[in-house]
């Protein structure tokens, strides 16, 4: 019998099964003590081919908490939190959405907690501690992985 890999994600436990057509994931949370194989065979949960996180290509820029780059509360995000490392602004994603920017930041996770000017519809703005850092970052066109 093939070994089974179990991943624990924020959405619960997923069992991954090898198959002849690729990797199949069972979207059923398994209870402690049950073998994955017997649970899979007995309960026949809906299965699907595992997919990567959805990705979208966007313009990525940076901003800082300077008055000319923000509103009259430069250290408070549009969601009401205080700015900090890992905060991004995006108009096309809901607050709390987690994203990665693999080509620029590897596995680092960013959270949408701010907004941009309404004309920016396909952009992501990363908060930086200084205006100099934001200017040095520049602008990049790349893919982001939306983790939810």
C-alpha positions as CSV (number, residue, x, y, z in Angstrom):
1,X,0.0,0.0,0.0
2,X,1.4,3.4,-0.9
3,X,2.2,5.9,1.8
4,X,-0.2,8.8,2.2
5,X,0.7,12.4,2.9
6,X,-1.6,14.5,5.1
7,X,-1.5,18.3,5.0
8,X,-3.1,20.5,7.6
9,X,-4.2,23.8,6.2
10,X,-6.2,26.7,7.5
11,X,-9.3,25.2,5.9
12,X,-8.9,21.9,7.7
13,X,-7.2,18.6,7.0
14,X,-6.8,17.3,3.5
15,X,-5.8,13.8,2.6
16,X,-3.7,13.4,-0.5
17,X,-3.8,10.2,-2.4
18,X,-1.5,9.1,-5.3
19,X,-3.4,7.8,-8.4
20,X,-2.6,6.9,-11.9
21,X,-4.0,10.2,-13.2
22,X,-2.2,12.4,-10.7
23,X,-2.7,13.5,-7.1
24,X,-6.2,13.3,-5.8
25,X,-7.3,15.1,-2.7
26,X,-10.2,14.1,-0.5
27,X,-12.1,17.1,0.8
28,X,-13.2,15.4,4.0
29,X,-11.7,16.1,7.4
30,X,-10.6,12.8,8.9
31,X,-11.2,12.0,12.5
32,X,-8.3,10.9,14.7
33,X,-7.7,7.1,14.8
34,X,-9.2,6.3,11.3
35,X,-6.8,5.3,8.7
36,X,-6.9,7.6,5.7
37,X,-7.3,4.7,3.3
38,X,-10.2,3.2,5.1
39,X,-12.0,6.5,5.6
40,X,-11.5,7.3,1.9
41,X,-12.8,3.9,0.7
42,X,-15.7,3.7,3.2
43,X,-17.1,7.3,3.0
44,X,-16.2,8.0,-0.7
45,X,-15.8,11.8,-0.2
46,X,-15.9,14.0,-3.3
47,X,-12.4,14.0,-4.8
48,X,-10.8,16.3,-7.2
49,X,-7.4,16.9,-8.8
50,X,-5.2,19.1,-6.6
51,X,-4.6,22.5,-8.0
52,X,-2.2,25.3,-7.2
53,X,-3.4,28.5,-5.6
54,X,-5.1,30.9,-8.2
55,X,-2.6,33.4,-9.5
56,X,-3.0,36.8,-11.2
57,X,-0.5,39.0,-12.9
58,X,-0.5,42.6,-11.5
59,X,1.6,45.7,-11.2
60,X,3.4,45.7,-7.8
61,X,4.5,49.0,-6.3
62,X,5.3,50.2,-2.8
63,X,4.2,52.9,-0.5
64,X,5.1,54.3,2.9
65,X,3.2,56.2,5.7
66,X,4.1,59.7,4.4
67,X,1.4,62.3,4.2
68,X,1.8,62.7,0.4
69,X,1.2,59.0,-0.2
70,X,-1.7,58.5,2.2
71,X,-4.8,60.2,3.7
72,X,-4.9,62.1,7.0
73,X,-4.2,58.9,9.0
74,X,-1.0,57.6,7.5
75,X,-0.4,54.8,10.0
76,X,-3.9,53.3,9.9
77,X,-5.0,51.1,7.1
78,X,-8.3,51.2,5.3
79,X,-9.3,48.1,7.4
80,X,-8.5,49.9,10.6
81,X,-5.3,48.1,11.6
82,X,-1.9,49.7,12.1
83,X,0.6,49.5,9.3
84,X,3.3,46.9,9.6
85,X,5.5,44.6,7.6
86,X,3.5,42.3,5.4
87,X,0.6,44.7,4.7
88,X,-0.5,45.3,1.2
89,X,-3.1,47.5,-0.5
90,X,-5.3,46.1,-3.3
91,X,-8.7,47.1,-4.6
92,X,-9.6,43.8,-6.3
93,X,-9.2,41.5,-3.2
94,X,-11.2,41.6,0.0
95,X,-9.6,42.6,3.3
96,X,-7.9,39.7,5.0
97,X,-6.9,37.9,1.8
98,X,-3.5,36.3,2.0
99,X,-1.2,36.4,-1.0
100,X,2.4,35.5,-1.9
101,X,4.6,37.2,-4.4
102,X,7.0,34.3,-5.2
103,X,9.2,36.0,-7.8
104,X,10.0,38.9,-5.5
105,X,9.6,37.6,-1.9
106,X,9.6,33.8,-2.1
107,X,7.3,32.2,0.5
108,X,6.5,35.4,2.5
109,X,2.8,35.9,3.1
110,X,1.2,39.3,2.7
111,X,-2.3,40.3,3.9
112,X,-4.6,42.8,2.2
113,X,-5.5,45.4,4.8
114,X,-5.4,48.6,2.8
115,X,-6.8,50.2,-0.4
116,X,-5.4,52.2,-3.2
117,X,-6.8,55.1,-5.3
118,X,-9.9,53.8,-7.1
119,X,-8.3,54.1,-10.5
120,X,-5.8,51.3,-9.5
121,X,-7.7,48.2,-10.4
122,X,-5.0,45.7,-11.2
123,X,-2.3,46.8,-8.8
124,X,-0.9,45.8,-5.4
125,X,0.9,48.3,-3.2
126,X,3.3,46.9,-0.5
127,X,3.8,48.9,2.7
128,X,7.4,49.9,3.4
129,X,8.7,51.6,6.5
130,X,10.3,54.5,4.6
131,X,9.6,56.5,1.4
132,X,13.2,55.8,0.4
133,X,12.5,52.0,0.6
134,X,9.3,52.4,-1.4
135,X,11.1,54.4,-4.2
136,X,14.0,51.9,-4.3
137,X,11.5,49.0,-4.7
138,X,10.1,50.5,-7.9
139,X,7.4,48.9,-10.0
140,X,7.3,45.2,-11.1
141,X,4.8,43.3,-13.3
142,X,4.6,39.8,-11.8
143,X,2.2,37.1,-10.6
144,X,0.8,36.9,-7.1
145,X,-0.6,33.7,-5.6
146,X,-3.9,34.2,-3.9
147,X,-4.1,32.0,-0.8
148,X,-7.4,33.3,0.6
